[in-house]
Amino acid sequence: MARTGQMCGAVNGALMVIGLAHGATAADDSAGKEKTYAVSREFWSRFIERHGSLICRELLGVDIGTPEGRDWAMRTSLFKIKCPVFVRDAAEMVDQLL
């Protein structure tokens, strides 16, 4: 997210959807919190199993947090080739888990 090369934006988006679906609705809603954590961990496990990581620079094979890495990713169309696959797979996994 935000060209840091850290957590994949598709993963972050999926976690937000999981939180909206199962998250705690009150400060003392420990059941909602635990459900969110369990579904999030299952999502992470599935995503890592399919793609090997949750981290952008590992998924893309380049650190887009650097100007050189970002330029290389742009020149080789990584954002057009790989990122849509991560978004699609994350959406499908969340759909299966909700």
C-alpha positions in Angstrom: 0.0 0.0 0.0 1.1 3.5 -0.8 4.2 2.2 -2.7 5.9 1.0 0.5 6.5 -2.6 -0.7 4.9 -3.8 2.6 1.6 -5.5 3.0 -0.2 -6.1 -0.4 -3.0 -3.7 -1.0 -5.3 -6.6 -2.0 -4.6 -8.3 1.3 -5.4 -5.1 3.2 -8.6 -4.6 1.3 -9.6 -8.2 2.1 -8.9 -7.7 5.8 -11.1 -4.6 5.8 -14.0 -6.5 4.2 -13.6 -9.3 6.8 -13.6 -6.7 9.6 -16.7 -5.1 8.3 -18.5 -8.5 8.0 -17.4 -10.0 11.4 -15.8 -7.2 13.4 -16.7 -6.2 16.9 -19.7 -4.0 17.1 -19.0 -2.8 20.7 -15.9 -2.6 22.8 -16.9 -5.7 24.8 -17.8 -7.8 21.7 -15.1 -10.4 22.2 -16.9 -12.9 20.1 -16.9 -10.6 17.1 -13.2 -9.8 17.6 -12.4 -13.5 17.8 -14.4 -14.3 14.7 -12.6 -11.6 12.8 -9.2 -12.9 13.9 -10.0 -16.5 13.0 -11.4 -15.6 9.5 -8.4 -13.2 8.9 -5.9 -15.9 9.8 -7.6 -18.4 7.5 -7.5 -15.8 4.7 -3.8 -15.2 5.3 -3.1 -18.9 5.3 -5.0 -19.4 1.9 -3.3 -16.3 0.3 0.2 -17.4 1.4 -0.5 -21.0 0.2 -1.4 -19.7 -3.2 1.1 -16.8 -3.6 3.9 -17.5 -1.1 3.6 -14.2 0.8 1.4 -11.3 2.0 4.2 -8.8 1.3 4.2 -6.7 -1.9 7.9 -6.7 -2.6 8.0 -10.5 -2.2 4.9 -11.0 -4.4 6.3 -8.8 -7.1 9.9 -9.7 -6.7 11.0 -6.1 -6.6 10.8 -3.4 -3.9 8.4 -0.7 -5.2 9.3 1.4 -2.2 12.4 2.5 -4.1 12.4 4.6 -7.2 14.4 2.0 -9.1 12.1 -0.8 -8.1 9.0 1.2 -8.9 10.5 2.2 -12.3 11.4 -1.5 -13.1 7.8 -2.6 -12.1 6.3 0.0 -14.4 8.6 -0.9 -17.3 7.9 -4.6 -17.0 4.1 -4.1 -16.4 4.1 -5.9 -13.1 1.2 -3.8 -11.8 -0.9 -4.8 -14.8 0.2 -8.5 -14.9 0.5 -9.5 -11.3 -1.7 -7.2 -9.2 -5.0 -8.0 -10.8 -4.4 -11.7 -10.0 -3.8 -10.8 -6.3 -7.0 -8.7 -6.2 -9.0 -11.4 -7.9 -7.7 -14.2 -5.7 -8.2 -12.1 -2.5 -11.8 -11.3 -3.5 -12.5 -14.9 -4.3 -11.0 -16.1 -1.0 -13.0 -13.5 1.0 -16.2 -14.5 -0.8 -15.6 -18.1 0.2 -14.9 -17.2 3.8 -17.9 -14.9 4.4 
